[in-house]
Amino acid sequence: MHILHVEKMLFSPSGVTSTVHALAEMQRRRGHTVSFFSCRKGDSPPEFPPFRDFTATLNPLALWPMIHNAQAAKMLEAFLDSLGPVDVAHVHNIYHHLTPSILPVLARRGIAIVMTVHDYRLACPTKHFLRPNGVCMRCWPHALRHAVSPRCAGAGGAMLAIETFVQRARHRYRWVDTFLCPSDFVAKIMGGIGVPPEKLQVVPNPVERLVLPLDVLRKTNCFVFAGRLTAEKGPELMLDLAERLSAAEVVIAGEGTMLEGLKRDAARRKLARLTFAGSLGRKPLARLFASATAVVMPSRCLENSPQTMLEAMAAGRAVIVPDHTTLQAWVTDGKTGRVFHAGSGESLAAVAAEVLADPAGRETMEYQAAELIAKRHDASAIETRIEELYREAQQRCASP
């Protein structure tokens, strides 16, 4: 089978891109031919369309390219001509950049289209179900006007809301044969905005265990954050943790728009035991996890199958996560991890202190968490299921 993975930002390290590459590598090992189509940035292949962040401007002229990128559609046509026959296109995040303009290009060639729903962008104009004061689901299922509120995204939200409205009104995703939802919650969200139930399949993201090196000693008081340094991820709570639990070592790994501000704040607060490790590849990340007492995910948004959390649990590291409903499928407080009150640095520090004080309980949680991930996210079983859904999508695509 020839599989084409389509993801707008393969050039950028993220949970989505790591998931895409891990799945593609498994498919290659099973004997499939795998190709990629993405946006172009830096040394990306010239046959890809250039990456332009249309969301970074309030210019109304940027609205139409956010909705329909004719250049991306044209370049995909040429790319497919050079690529030869493709059986299935596995689409990931395409909105704003590649846009659903590429979907009829695939459909006209009889290519089955399967799409993984990695976040809530099709249901929430700002994609995170988040306002500055906390989780917000006012836009779901059909009240997109709330994104325009100054308490949400304001003028920028207007463009995002219009884009979402147009995509829905014109049924721009109707060419997708099957939507893969990483959790029951995501399937519920997609069903609420009108996706037919027969097109929705709950398929957990595959997790290949991060092998921790044996030459790295585990520390007794080290808390690690790994991810994008952006508002929805809540990295500033790690500074609160470092300040409130001054005897602990805190490591922040990642890059993003908040990095410089976090560094300035850490210096102002004289957080001597807080370290910024930068963006890490898989092997350096494994070494960091090996040294960690626990991995903290302080996200303010409703995470959707967060890869860092799953990899930490699979590797046998305790996780501390916010008390969001979406994470209850994996983390039961005191059994497979610990839970703190979302957005509260005080609650996070209190839970972290309890983790340090109970090494035996931590070890039990780690074992149970690893067992859960091994059972629910077995990469081989999930890849087999995805192949079955590819074949079903091909049959649906071929039906008149």
N, C-alpha and C positions, 0 to 999 in steps of 0.2 A: 504494500500500500504506500502511495506517495502522499505524505501529509505536509501541508503548508501551515506553519504557525504564523499568525499575524498579530503583532503587538507594536504599539506606537513608539515605545521607548526602550527597545532592546539595548540601546547604547548606554543606558543608565542603570546602575545597580539598584535593585529594589526587591521586595518580597515577590512581586509579580514576575519580574524577569528571572529570578532564581527558580521559581516554580516552573516557568516555561522551559528554561534550559534543562532542568532536571527531568521533566517529562519527555522532552525531545531526546535526551540521551538514553532514557529507558527504551524509547521507541526504536532508536537506532540499534540498540543491543538486541531487540527482538526481530531485527531484519528489515524494518521499514526504512523507506527513504524519507528524509526530513529536510525541508527547506524553510527559510524565514523571509518574511517581508515586514519592513518596519519604516520608520522615519530615518532620515539621514542627519547625522551630526558628527563633526570631527572626521574620523577616518572610516565612517560607515560606507557601504557600497554606493557608488554614484547612481545606480539604477533605482535607489530609493528616493522618495520625495523628501525635500528638506523639512526639518523640524521647525515649525514656527509656533510660538506660544501665543495664540490668538486671545487667550484668556488674560494675558498680562496687560491688556490695554482696554480702555473704555471707549475706544473709537468704534462707532456703530458700523463702520465699513468692515470691521473684523468679524461681524456677526455672521454674514453669509458663509465665509470660509469655515467657520466653526460648525456650521450646519452641513455644508456640502463642499468637500474639497475636490474640485474637478481635476486638479493636477494629480492628486493621489490616485484617483480612479484611472486616469490616462496612463500613469506610470505603472500601475498594477497590470493593466492590459498588456503593455509592452513586456513586463517582467514575465507574465504567464506565457507569452509567445515564445520567449527564450527558454522557459523552464521545461516545457513539455507537459504531458498529461498529469493532472493532479486529481487525486481521489477525494480528499477531504481537506477543507480549510478550517483549521482550529483557530478561531478568532478570540482575542483577549481584550485588552483595553484599546479601543480605537477612537472613542469620542474626542471631540475638540480638534483633533489633528488629522488622522486618516479619515475619520467620519464614516457613517454608514453609506457614503457614496461608493465605497468599494464593494459593498455586498451584491448589488445587481451584476457587477462585473463577474463575480464568482458564479452567481446563479445562472447567468446566460450560458456559461460553459458547462453547466451540469455538474458543478462541484458542490458536494454536500457541505453545509456550513454548520459547524458546532461552535458555540460561544460559551466560554467560562465567565461567570459573573463574579469578578474579583472584588468589586465594591458596590456601592449603592448609587452610582451615577445615573443610572436609568430611572431611578425613583426619586432622587434628591438632587436638585440643581447644583448644590455645592458638594455633593457626593458623600458627605460624612455624617449626615443627620446631626449637625452640631452647630450651636450658636456660642458666642463668647461666654454665656452663663451656664452652658451645659448641653446635654443631649436634647435635640429637638426633632420631632417627627411631624411637624405641622403640615409640611408639603405633601406628605403621603396620605392617601394615594393620589389625589387629584387637585390639591390646593397649592399649586406652584407659586402663587402670588406672594406667599410668605417669604420667599427668598429675596424679595425686593426690599424688605423691611430693613431700616438702618440697624436693627438689632441682629440682622443676619448678614447678608452680603451687599446690601444697598444697591447702588447703580450697577456694580459688577454682577450682582445677583439678577438684575433685570435681564441682562444678556443671556445668562445661564438659563433662566426660567423660560425665556423665549425659545432658546435652542431646544430645551427639553419638550416644550409644548409642540413645536413644529415637528420634531422627530416622532412624537406620539401621534399627532393629528394626521400625519402623512404615512403612518405605519412603516417607518423607514427600516425597522428591524424585522419586518415580516419575512425576509428571505432566510432568516436563521431557522434551521430545521430543529435544532435541539439546544436548549440552554442548560449548561452544567452549573448547578448551585452547590457551593461548598458546605452548606448547612440547611437545615429545615427553615431557619429564620429567613435566609435569603430567598428560598423558594416561596415563602409566604409573602415577602415584599414584592417579588416579581409577579406573583399571581394577583396581588392587589392592584397593580397598574395595568392589568388586562392581558398578560401573557397567558395563552391557553394552557391549561394544566397538562395536556398531553405533550407539550413542548418542554416541560420542566422536569429535570432529573437531578436528584440530590446525589452528588458524588464528592466525597471528601478530597481535598487536595492531597496528592501523594507526598509523603515525607521520607526522605532517605536519611538514615541516622547519621548525625554529625559525629565522626569518630574522634574522640578526645585523645590527644597525645599522652602517653604514659610518663613522659619526662617532665611534665608540668605538675608541680605540687598544688593541691587545692588549698586555698586560703580559708581561714576560719571566720573572716569578717569582711568579705568582698562582695559588693552588690554591683551588677552589670546591667547597663542599658545598651541595646543595639538596635539602631533604626534611624529613620529620617528625623532630623532635628527641625520639626515643623510643629505648629501649634496643636494640631489634632493629636499628636503623639505624646504631648505633655512632658517633654524632657526637663522642663523647669522644676518639676517635682523631685527630680534627682538631686537638685541643689538643696531643696528643703530637707531631703533625706540626709545629705552630707552634713548639713548644719545641725540638725536635731540629733543625729547619731554620730557625733564627732569622732568616736573611736573607730568607726567603720571606714573602709576604703570604698570609694565609689568611682566607677569607670563609665564614661559615656563614649560609646563608639558610634560614629555616624557623621554625616554632614547634612547641611540644610540651611534654610534661611535664618534660623535662630542661633547658629553657631557663634558668631561674633558677640551677639548680645549675651549669650550664656557665659562666654568666657569673661566678659566684662563684669557680669554680675557675680561670678565665682570669685574674681579678684577683689571686688568690692567687699564681699562677705568673708574674705580671707579663708576660703575652703581649701586648706593645704592638702587634704587627703582626697581631693577630687581630681581625676585625670581625664583629659580629652584624648581619645585614642585615634580619632579620625575614622575614615571609611575603611573597613576591613574586608579582605577576600575570605573565602571559605576556610582556608587553613589557618590564617591568623585568628579568625573568629573562633575556631575550634580550640586554639590555645587559650584564648581569653575565657571561653566557657569552662575550660578545664580548671582554671584558677578561681572560678567564681563560687562563692557560697550559695548565691541565688541570682537568678536573672529576673529583672524587674521590667514590667511592661506598664507604664503609668498612663496609658492612652486615655484621652478625654472622649474620644469618639467610640462608636459602636464597632469594634473590630470585627472583621469578617475572616475567620480562619487565619489568624496572624501567624506567618511562617516562623518568625523568631521564637515565639512562644512554643510552637509545636516542636521545633528543632531542639530547643532547650529541654523540654519534657522528654523527648525521645532519647536525648543524650544523658538523661539521668541527673538533671539539674533542677533544683526547686525553683518554682516560678511564683512571683507575687504579681497579681493582676487586679484591676478595678472590678467593682461589683456590678458589672454590666450583664444584663440578661443574656446577651449573645455569647458570653464566655462560659456560661454554666454548662454547656455541652461538654466542656473539657475540664474545667477547674471546679472541683467541689472543695470548699474551704476545709482545710485540715486533713483532707484525704488525698487529693492529687495536686495540691498547691495551696497557696494562701491568698485571701481576698481582702482588699482594703476599700474604704469608701472613696469612690471616684472623685478626683480633683482635690483630695485632702492630703497635704503634706504631713499633717499631724498623724492621720490614720496610717499612712504609708510607713512612717517612722516607727509607730507603735507595733505594727505587724512585723516589720523587719527585725525589731528588737526581739520579738517572740521567736522568730525563726532562728536567730543566733543563740537564744537561750535553750533551744530544744533540738540538739543535733540528732537524737534518736528519732524524734517525730519527723524531722526533715528527711532522714534516710528512708523512712517508711513511705512518705509522700512521693519521694523520687522514684521508688520502685513501682508504686501503683500507677504513677503518671506514665512511666516508660511502658508499662504493660498496656495501658489504655491506648497510647499512640501506636504501638506496634500492632495492636488488633484493629483499630479503626482506620489507620492511615497506611496500611501495608501497601508499599509502592507497587509490588507485583500484582496484587489483587485489584488495585484501583486501575492500573494500566489495562488489565484484562477487561474490566468493566467499560473503560473508555473505548476500547476497540469494539466492543459489542455495540455501544451507542453510535460509534462511527458507521458501522454497517447498517444499523437501523436508520440513521440519517440518510445514508445513501439510498436506501429503499424508499424513504419518504420523498427524497428529492426526485427520484425517478418516476414517482407516481404522478399521473396526470392531474 
